[in-house]
Amino acid sequence: MQAKIVLLPGDGIGPEIMEQAVRVLKRVAERCGHTFSFQTEAIGGTAIDTFGDPLPEHTLDACKHADAVLLGAVGGPKWDDTAPALRPEKGLLRLRKGLGLYANLRPVTVYPALSAASPLKQEILSEGLDLIVCRELIGGIYFGQRETKTVDGIRTAYDVESYNETEIARIAEQAFQLAEKRRRHVTLVDKANVLDSSKLWRTVTKEVQKEHPSVTLETMYVDNCAMQLVRNPARFDVLLTNNLFGDILSDEASMIAGSIGMLPSVSLGEEQVHLYEPIHGSAPDIAGENKANPCGMILSAALLLRHSLGLEEEAVRVEKAVEAALEKGLRTADLAAPGASIASCTTMGDAVYAGI
Ligand code: NAD
């Protein structure tokens, strides 16, 4: 297998965790007889500093011509006061839009070795946890009309949540297809008791379900879902939701898994190029200190092997190497119990590397 992978390390801890993921991919290539070529491009704050643009044209172009794209994270306080169009996050939103990545899949599982790191009681976790958040990624309030203005001397701002049936149907289709390969249950999370956009989500999702009769569909208000996720997370299989609710709920779900630093994601679209990234941000509070947990980034590389390159055995190999490192007792600071010894980002990376 030959593959060209574009790397976008980004800002903050992005470059540190990316280094560990690339080592792992190189090890997989070496052990399994593949040839991966890597091309590093700028995005986010570092791209603003170098090129005056959070997503330079050549970065987007390189991504469009890759077999897959691996991203660290973008953003940081250095760029907090830049103009909205020049914020690092704008680069990521434009990348998702530019690659047409409308579906973000975030698998959430609890590694047995990490059950003590989860804030949930053991009896809740003992029911098991294996869910996927299927979040719409390039529509809704993050891309809607917005304005800040002064009306009659009073500062006022609005952001518009808008979806059309096409945008809803294509992500619903992804969710049902996913559920067909899993436990055949989709939960649509919305606020249909208040929002017209949510009512349209319900109508369209029920229409899409007719094409997938083996999958059951339930609907749930987002406030209830936030509660059910900590009360009984085992009840969920595929959780389908919009951009805003998905952003919030997947962070909540990540804590069940022990740390936000553990979770990978894949963003899929109509084109063949998919984007892989951990679900966390650039963690400026620990950047450059070799403290970051690289597992979410390494597990994103495993998803890349599986979804973009069709290398299932290699993906499992990486996932098992992460699990083995955790079973040996290695814990980065975000996972460690108070007083326990703490592994650095590179130590955790070394252990995963050695396990492949
Ligand atoms: P964050 O996810 O960066 O950090 C939240 C907390 O989790 C911090 O305490 C951080 O130290 C910790 N954390 C995150 N990842 C970790 C890891 N791998 N290992 C150990 N600890 C980890 O969220 P934030 O603080 O709200 O945002 C920081 C910056 O990241 C902001 O500029 C924000 O806009 C940006 N951001 C980027 C993305 C992205 O690139 N996809 C996503 C979210 C936030």
Boltz pocket constraint, residues with backbone or C-beta under 6 A from the ligand:
constraints:
  - pocket:
      binder: B
      contacts: [[A, 13], [A, 72], [A, 73], [A, 74], [A, 75], [A, 76], [A, 77], [A, 89], [A, 92], [A, 260], [A, 261], [A, 262], [A, 277], [A, 278], [A, 279], [A, 280], [A, 281], [A, 282], [A, 283], [A, 284], [A, 285], [A, 286], [A, 291], [A, 292], [A, 293], [A, 294], [A, 296], [A, 334]]
      max_distance: 6.0
